[in-house]
Amino acid sequence: MRRVRLLVRLARELRADLAAISPEWGPIGRRGLARAVLAYHARLVTGRFGDAAGSAGMVGLRRIRLRPRHADGGTTAGADCYFRPTASDLHVLREVFVHRAYDYPYQDVVGPVRRVLDLGSNIGVSCMYFSLRFPQAELVCVEPVPENVSVLEHNAQSNRLPWRIEAVAVAAAVGEADLYASRWWASSSTTKTVAQARTALPHRPESFLASWVDQVPATTVDDLLDRAGWDTVDIVKMDIEGAEREVLLDVAPRWLKRVEALVLDIHAKYVPRDLIIARLADYGLRPAAGHGPHAAVFVRSAPRAVEGDGER
């Protein structure tokens, strides 16, 4: 009976996903996204997550051809989004291009979008989304997992996109970080307590997929902005799997003064959402939109006086 209920729920989610695919991505893109959604749900039903040895490599990459359409029926230069046929990569595609997790009228708040800093770029799906939305914008894409970086670089090179790719973890200080990696590639974290909590839950894929610990270079958001030569940035997207506590709460995040809009995935099971929101308010960023249990958009408002420059 439990399995029947699960199958019914997955069938409902599949129908909802297929209905949610926007015509914005053009007929070819819609068909590709539909196939990706079907493959994702098939992997959930069968329990075959595509995580076998070798699945992290470049052999066997799939692609979706995205050709955005305007309201007047015209198209813009599109891109080919490459991904591994794993449940993790399919999940990211579904989140970004079907559920439109980062969709927001940023131009209404910041004006022309010229700079985007993507923290936690994974294989480049979110970077692709921002490049298609804002083709004139400079992008810095930050990702610590080497297997993900390989696909991220392939997406940039194959589409001749001038992304600046930083193969580092985001942290409170420059140095090295322990990376708790998993073959559920989207959830690798530099926060030990987050990794332990996930592997302890039997319903999460991290509990039964291969996992390991690596040491990776780490740096701060201020350092990333300085290396890019940016005094300010229009959009920062942050999805760093629980490390937002370290980056936003454990130190004074002075870099927030340089940000016009922040789209933040708050992993509220492991990080205190209320404290994060209060810290952002200290630096003049107010909630503007939410996207489900995690991601939300914060935009610049009149800055509050910050005692001790934001330190608590």
Order of alpha helices (4+ residues) and beta strands (2+ residues): alpha-alpha-beta-beta-alpha-alpha-beta-alpha-beta-alpha-beta-beta-beta-alpha-beta-alpha-beta-alpha-beta-alpha-beta-beta
